[in-house]
Amino acid sequence: MREIIYFDTSALAKWYVKEPESDSVEKYIHEHGPIDISDLTVVEMRSLLSRHRRERNIDAIIEASLFAAFEEDIRQRFLICHPLSSGIIRGAANLISVQTDIPLRTLDALHLIIAKEIQAEIFATSDRVMAAGAKAMGFSVAWFHKPGMR
């Protein structure tokens, strides 16, 4: 049985947009793929690419090309995209109330609950708060961060 590795958007973005630690993410995905994401990731990836375009880091053509590549990776099942279940919202709300020492944001809690629901063993992120939340939930964490970054 394959090991389930859930990538949040902060880590997965490095696969499509050159950022610090992009090379590490690329190597990790090539060695451990396919990786798991969710429908939430699809919305966040669309938003992330749109933000990069608005900030003039990329143009509209590159934005469309990157999102098309992302969608093709889903179609090819290199990214295993999980639908959101009806219990995700309540689970995220409960998680925030239980993990009182970790400043989880809404989307953080949603990603963590999705990873738990799909029985992921590893949670991949480039966000310090998400890494702390994932560790507190018992996940092994693949943390793609540059020292000194959030």
Secondary structure per residue as TSV (DSSP state, phi and psi in degrees):
chain	resnum	aa	ss	phi	psi
A	1	M	-	360.0	139.9
A	2	R	-	-78.7	147.5
A	3	E	-	-74.2	130.8
A	4	I	-	-90.5	120.0
A	5	I	E	-118.7	112.7
A	6	Y	E	-93.4	125.5
A	7	F	E	-103.0	125.8
A	8	D	-	-80.9	172.1
A	9	T	H	-67.7	-32.2
A	10	S	H	-60.9	-36.2
A	11	A	H	-83.0	-44.6
A	12	L	H	-63.2	-32.7
A	13	A	H	-56.4	-32.2
A	14	K	H	-67.3	-17.0
A	15	W	H	-75.6	-28.3
A	16	Y	H	-107.8	-30.6
A	17	V	S	-121.7	128.6
A	18	K	-	-65.2	117.1
A	19	E	-	-140.6	169.6
A	20	P	T	-55.3	137.3
A	21	E	T	78.4	6.7
A	22	S	H	-58.4	-40.1
A	23	D	H	-63.5	-39.0
A	24	S	H	-65.6	-41.2
A	25	V	H	-64.3	-45.5
A	26	E	H	-58.3	-46.8
A	27	K	H	-61.5	-44.9
A	28	Y	H	-62.0	-46.0
A	29	I	H	-64.4	-41.3
A	30	H	H	-63.6	-35.8
A	31	E	H	-80.4	-28.7
A	32	H	H	-118.3	-3.0
A	33	G	-	-64.6	161.2
A	34	P	S	-73.0	159.8
A	35	I	E	-116.7	162.7
A	36	D	E	-106.9	139.7
A	37	I	E	-136.6	-171.3
A	38	S	E	-138.3	173.9
A	39	D	H	-60.1	-29.1
A	40	L	H	-60.4	-39.6
A	41	T	H	-62.1	-36.7
A	42	V	H	-60.8	-46.4
A	43	V	H	-65.0	-43.8
A	44	E	H	-66.1	-38.1
A	45	M	H	-65.1	-41.7
A	46	R	H	-59.1	-45.0
A	47	S	H	-65.0	-43.3
A	48	L	H	-61.5	-46.0
A	49	L	H	-66.1	-38.2
A	50	S	H	-62.9	-41.2
A	51	R	H	-62.7	-42.9
A	52	H	H	-60.3	-37.6
A	53	R	H	-67.6	-46.6
A	54	R	H	-60.7	-34.9
A	55	E	T	-82.1	1.6
A	56	R	T	65.2	27.6
A	57	N	S	-80.1	-27.1
A	58	I	S	-140.0	161.7
A	59	D	-	-99.7	177.4
A	60	A	H	-63.4	-34.3
A	61	I	H	-67.8	-44.7
A	62	I	H	-66.0	-40.7
A	63	E	H	-55.9	-50.3
A	64	A	H	-62.4	-39.8
A	65	S	H	-65.7	-43.2
A	66	L	H	-65.6	-41.8
A	67	F	H	-68.3	-36.9
A	68	A	H	-63.7	-39.6
A	69	A	H	-63.8	-42.3
A	70	F	H	-59.4	-48.8
A	71	E	H	-63.3	-36.3
A	72	E	H	-67.1	-37.7
A	73	D	H	-61.8	-34.6
A	74	I	H	-69.0	-47.0
A	75	R	H	-59.4	-38.9
A	76	Q	T	-79.5	-4.1
A	77	R	T	65.3	25.2
A	78	F	S	-75.8	-29.7
A	79	L	E	-111.4	122.7
A	80	I	E	-93.4	110.6
A	81	C	E	-98.1	120.7
A	82	H	E	-98.0	136.6
A	83	P	-	-72.0	160.2
A	84	L	-	-86.1	130.0
A	85	S	-	-88.2	167.7
A	86	S	T	-68.2	-21.5
A	87	G	T	-89.1	-1.8
A	88	I	H	-61.5	-45.3
A	89	I	H	-62.4	-49.7
A	90	R	H	-63.3	-39.8
A	91	G	H	-62.1	-41.1
A	92	A	H	-65.7	-42.0
A	93	A	H	-61.4	-42.7
A	94	N	H	-65.1	-40.5
A	95	L	H	-60.6	-44.0
A	96	I	H	-61.0	-37.6
A	97	S	H	-74.3	-23.8
A	98	V	H	-88.4	-40.0
A	99	Q	-	-91.1	66.9
A	100	T	T	-71.1	-21.0
A	101	D	T	-88.1	-7.3
A	102	I	S	-112.9	122.7
A	103	P	-	-76.5	64.4
A	104	L	-	-66.5	135.1
A	105	R	-	-92.0	171.3
A	106	T	H	-54.4	-53.9
A	107	L	H	-67.1	-31.9
A	108	D	H	-57.6	-52.0
A	109	A	H	-61.9	-40.0
A	110	L	H	-61.8	-47.6
A	111	H	H	-60.6	-43.2
A	112	L	H	-64.1	-41.8
A	113	I	H	-68.2	-38.3
A	114	I	H	-60.8	-46.8
A	115	A	H	-59.7	-40.2
A	116	K	H	-65.2	-43.8
A	117	E	H	-62.1	-37.6
A	118	I	T	-86.6	3.5
A	119	Q	T	63.7	42.0
A	120	A	-	-65.8	147.3
A	121	E	S	-99.2	-30.8
A	122	I	E	-123.4	137.1
A	123	F	E	-114.8	118.5
A	124	A	E	-101.5	130.1
A	125	T	E	-154.5	164.6
A	126	S	S	-121.7	16.9
A	127	D	-	-112.1	126.4
A	128	R	H	-59.8	-44.0
A	129	V	H	-65.4	-42.9
A	130	M	H	-63.2	-41.0
A	131	A	H	-60.8	-43.5
A	132	A	H	-64.0	-43.4
A	133	G	H	-62.7	-42.2
A	134	A	H	-64.6	-43.3
A	135	K	H	-61.8	-42.9
A	136	A	H	-62.2	-27.4
A	137	M	T	-88.3	-1.9
A	138	G	T	94.3	6.9
A	139	F	-	-76.4	149.1
A	140	S	E	-75.2	145.2
A	141	V	E	-119.3	129.1
A	142	A	E	-100.1	107.4
A	143	W	E	-109.3	112.5
A	144	F	-	-101.6	90.6
A	145	H	-	-138.2	153.0
A	146	K	-	-93.9	129.8
A	147	P	T	-49.0	134.6
A	148	G	T	93.4	-7.2
A	149	M	-	-90.8	160.5
A	150	R	-	-62.0	360.0
